[in-house]
Amino acid sequence: MKTILLLLFFSLPVFSQSADDELINPKELIPDLVVDLRYTANDHYFLNLPNGDVKLPKFYTNNETLVILRAAKMLKTAQDSLRNIKSFNGNSYPEGIGLKIWDGYRPRSVQYLLFEIFPNPVYVADPNSGSMHNRGGAIDLTLIDLSTGEELEMPTEFDDFSDAAGLGYNDLPQNVINNREMLKSVMQYAGFLTYSAEWWHYNVPGANTYPLRDYQLK
């Protein structure tokens, strides 16, 4: 892990003043950020549920995500750091490593629908109290090779609700553990907090104090 931390170089960006809880498109700050919103898909599933996998309806109509400005600034720090990593885990990354977002801000109405499908607050926050996603302060994401767009291998698919999705699960190939730990290291370096049950989930500190929103994505 010392090697990973030594590779996380970045320069401090300069931003115009604005409210940290303002919802923005993070690609405004990070043009090479990849967005692949899974809830726009017609074939996305909740995996490994007690009664089997469940296919989800299409919740969003386009592939544009939002996060609060504070989260976007932190994502920029993470992406700037990853872009400098040209070799990792025995692989070469000519253009560096990058981030791919699967979900960011999530309307509260969508949270109600997700909780109706799987009412387990370990994996789907109770919409009555609201998710950090409903506040724009949480992001679900993974790592990619910036030169090819291919995802680095991780322990599970997104929205896999099994023990293998947990940050402490280590019955995995070492290269997969290293990829997961790389993501964790760079996101923590940027100031994000982890969630132990989901390797893909990160949130800004105090995200549950930001306003709940039900702004509908276009």
C-alpha positions as CSV (number, residue, x, y, z in Angstrom):
1,M,0.0,0.0,0.0
2,K,3.0,2.3,0.5
3,T,3.6,2.1,-3.2
4,I,0.1,3.1,-4.0
5,L,0.2,6.1,-1.8
6,L,3.5,7.3,-3.2
7,L,1.9,7.3,-6.7
8,L,-1.0,9.6,-5.7
9,F,0.3,12.9,-7.0
10,F,-2.0,15.8,-7.7
11,S,-2.0,19.6,-8.0
12,L,-4.5,21.7,-6.1
13,P,-7.3,22.9,-8.4
14,V,-8.7,26.4,-8.3
15,F,-12.5,26.7,-8.3
16,S,-14.9,29.7,-8.3
17,Q,-16.8,30.1,-5.1
18,S,-20.1,28.2,-4.9
19,A,-22.2,26.3,-2.4
20,D,-20.7,22.9,-1.6
21,D,-24.2,21.3,-1.7
22,E,-25.0,22.6,-5.2
23,L,-25.7,19.8,-7.6
24,I,-23.4,19.8,-10.6
25,N,-22.4,17.5,-13.4
26,P,-18.9,16.3,-12.3
27,K,-17.7,16.1,-15.9
28,E,-17.6,19.9,-15.8
29,L,-14.6,19.6,-13.6
30,I,-13.3,16.2,-14.9
31,P,-13.8,16.0,-18.7
32,D,-12.3,12.5,-18.9
33,L,-14.5,11.0,-16.1
34,V,-16.5,8.1,-17.5
35,V,-20.2,7.8,-16.6
36,D,-22.1,4.6,-17.1
37,L,-25.3,4.9,-15.1
38,R,-26.6,1.4,-14.5
39,Y,-30.1,2.6,-13.7
40,T,-30.5,3.7,-17.3
41,A,-30.1,0.1,-18.4
42,N,-32.8,-2.3,-19.4
43,D,-30.9,-5.3,-18.1
44,H,-29.5,-4.3,-14.6
45,Y,-30.0,-6.6,-11.7
46,F,-29.9,-6.8,-7.9
47,L,-27.7,-9.9,-7.5
48,N,-27.6,-12.6,-5.0
49,L,-30.8,-11.7,-3.1
50,P,-32.3,-14.4,-0.8
51,N,-34.9,-15.3,-3.4
52,G,-32.7,-14.9,-6.5
53,D,-31.5,-12.1,-8.7
54,V,-34.1,-9.4,-9.5
55,K,-34.2,-7.4,-12.8
56,L,-34.7,-3.7,-12.2
57,P,-36.8,-1.3,-14.3
58,K,-35.1,1.5,-16.1
59,F,-35.1,4.4,-13.6
60,Y,-33.2,7.1,-15.5
61,T,-33.7,8.2,-19.1
62,N,-30.2,9.5,-19.9
63,N,-26.6,8.9,-18.9
64,E,-25.8,12.2,-17.1
65,T,-25.2,12.1,-13.4
66,L,-25.0,14.8,-10.7
67,V,-23.2,15.1,-7.4
68,I,-22.8,18.0,-5.0
69,L,-19.9,20.3,-5.7
70,R,-17.9,19.2,-2.7
71,A,-18.0,15.6,-4.0
72,A,-17.1,16.7,-7.6
73,K,-14.0,18.5,-6.2
74,M,-13.0,15.3,-4.3
75,L,-13.5,13.2,-7.4
76,K,-11.2,15.5,-9.3
77,T,-8.5,14.9,-6.7
78,A,-9.0,11.2,-7.1
79,Q,-9.0,11.2,-10.9
80,D,-5.9,13.5,-11.1
81,S,-4.1,11.1,-8.8
82,L,-5.0,8.0,-10.7
83,R,-4.1,9.5,-14.1
84,N,-0.5,9.5,-13.0
85,I,-0.4,5.8,-12.4
86,K,1.1,4.2,-15.5
87,S,1.9,0.7,-14.1
88,F,0.1,-1.2,-11.4
89,N,-0.5,-4.8,-10.5
90,G,1.8,-6.0,-13.2
91,N,-0.2,-4.1,-15.9
92,S,0.7,-1.1,-18.0
93,Y,-1.6,1.9,-18.2
94,P,-0.2,4.3,-20.9
95,E,-2.8,7.0,-20.1
96,G,-3.2,6.2,-16.5
97,I,-6.1,4.8,-14.5
98,G,-9.5,6.6,-14.2
99,L,-12.9,6.5,-12.6
100,K,-16.2,5.2,-13.9
101,I,-19.4,6.3,-12.1
102,W,-22.3,3.9,-11.9
103,D,-24.6,6.1,-9.8
104,G,-24.4,9.5,-8.1
105,Y,-27.3,11.7,-7.1
106,R,-30.4,9.6,-7.0
107,P,-33.9,11.1,-6.7
108,R,-35.7,10.2,-3.5
109,S,-38.6,8.8,-5.6
110,V,-36.2,6.2,-7.1
111,Q,-35.0,5.3,-3.5
112,Y,-38.6,4.4,-2.6
113,L,-38.8,2.1,-5.7
114,L,-35.5,0.4,-4.9
115,F,-36.5,-0.1,-1.2
116,E,-39.8,-1.6,-2.3
117,I,-37.8,-4.1,-4.4
118,F,-35.3,-5.0,-1.6
119,P,-36.2,-3.5,1.8
120,N,-32.9,-4.2,3.4
121,P,-31.2,-1.1,4.8
122,V,-27.8,-2.7,4.7
123,Y,-27.8,-2.4,1.0
124,V,-30.7,0.0,0.2
125,A,-31.2,2.9,2.5
126,D,-34.7,3.5,3.9
127,P,-36.2,6.3,1.8
128,N,-38.1,7.6,4.9
129,S,-34.7,8.8,6.3
130,G,-33.2,9.1,2.9
131,S,-30.0,7.9,1.3
132,M,-26.7,9.8,1.0
133,H,-27.3,9.4,-2.8
134,N,-30.6,11.3,-2.4
135,R,-28.4,14.2,-1.1
136,G,-25.9,14.0,-3.9
137,G,-23.1,13.1,-1.5
138,A,-22.5,9.5,-2.4
139,I,-21.1,7.8,-5.5
140,D,-21.0,4.2,-6.8
141,L,-17.9,3.7,-9.0
142,T,-15.1,1.6,-10.2
143,L,-11.7,1.9,-11.9
144,I,-10.9,1.8,-15.6
145,D,-7.9,1.7,-17.9
146,L,-8.1,5.2,-19.4
147,S,-6.5,4.1,-22.7
148,T,-9.0,1.3,-23.4
149,G,-12.0,2.1,-21.2
150,E,-11.9,-1.4,-19.8
151,E,-12.8,-1.9,-16.1
152,L,-10.3,-3.2,-13.8
153,E,-11.3,-6.6,-12.3
154,M,-13.2,-6.1,-9.0
155,P,-14.6,-8.6,-6.4
156,T,-18.2,-8.5,-7.8
157,E,-20.5,-6.8,-10.2
158,F,-22.2,-3.6,-9.1
159,D,-25.3,-4.2,-6.9
160,D,-24.1,-7.7,-5.8
161,F,-25.5,-8.1,-2.3
162,S,-23.2,-11.0,-1.2
163,D,-20.4,-11.2,1.3
164,A,-17.9,-10.9,-1.5
165,A,-18.9,-7.3,-2.1
166,G,-17.7,-6.3,1.4
167,L,-14.5,-4.4,1.8
168,G,-13.2,-7.0,4.3
169,Y,-13.8,-10.1,2.1
170,N,-10.4,-11.5,1.0
171,D,-11.2,-15.0,-0.5
172,L,-10.2,-13.5,-3.8
173,P,-7.3,-13.5,-6.3
174,Q,-4.6,-11.1,-5.1
175,N,-4.8,-8.9,-8.2
176,V,-8.5,-8.4,-7.5
177,I,-7.8,-7.4,-3.9
178,N,-5.1,-5.0,-5.1
179,N,-7.6,-3.3,-7.5
180,R,-10.2,-2.9,-4.8
181,E,-7.5,-1.6,-2.4
182,M,-6.3,0.9,-5.0
183,L,-9.8,2.3,-5.4
184,K,-10.2,2.5,-1.6
185,S,-6.8,4.2,-1.2
186,V,-7.3,6.9,-3.8
187,M,-10.8,7.6,-2.7
188,Q,-9.8,7.9,1.0
189,Y,-6.8,10.1,-0.1
190,A,-9.3,12.4,-1.8
191,G,-11.3,12.6,1.4
192,F,-14.1,10.1,0.8
193,L,-15.5,7.6,3.4
194,T,-16.0,3.9,2.7
195,Y,-19.0,1.7,3.3
196,S,-18.0,-1.8,4.5
197,A,-20.7,-3.8,2.8
198,E,-20.1,-2.4,-0.7
199,W,-16.7,-2.0,-2.3
200,W,-18.1,0.4,-4.9
201,H,-19.8,3.0,-2.5
202,Y,-18.0,6.1,-1.3
203,N,-19.5,9.3,0.3
204,V,-18.3,12.7,1.4
205,P,-18.0,13.1,5.2
206,G,-21.3,14.3,6.7
207,A,-23.2,13.5,3.5
208,N,-26.3,12.6,5.6
209,T,-26.6,16.2,6.7
210,Y,-27.1,17.6,3.2
211,P,-30.6,18.4,2.0
212,L,-32.8,15.5,0.7
213,R,-33.7,16.1,-2.9
214,D,-36.2,14.6,-5.3
215,Y,-35.0,16.5,-8.4
216,Q,-35.8,14.3,-11.4
217,L,-33.0,13.5,-13.8
218,K,-33.9,14.3,-17.4
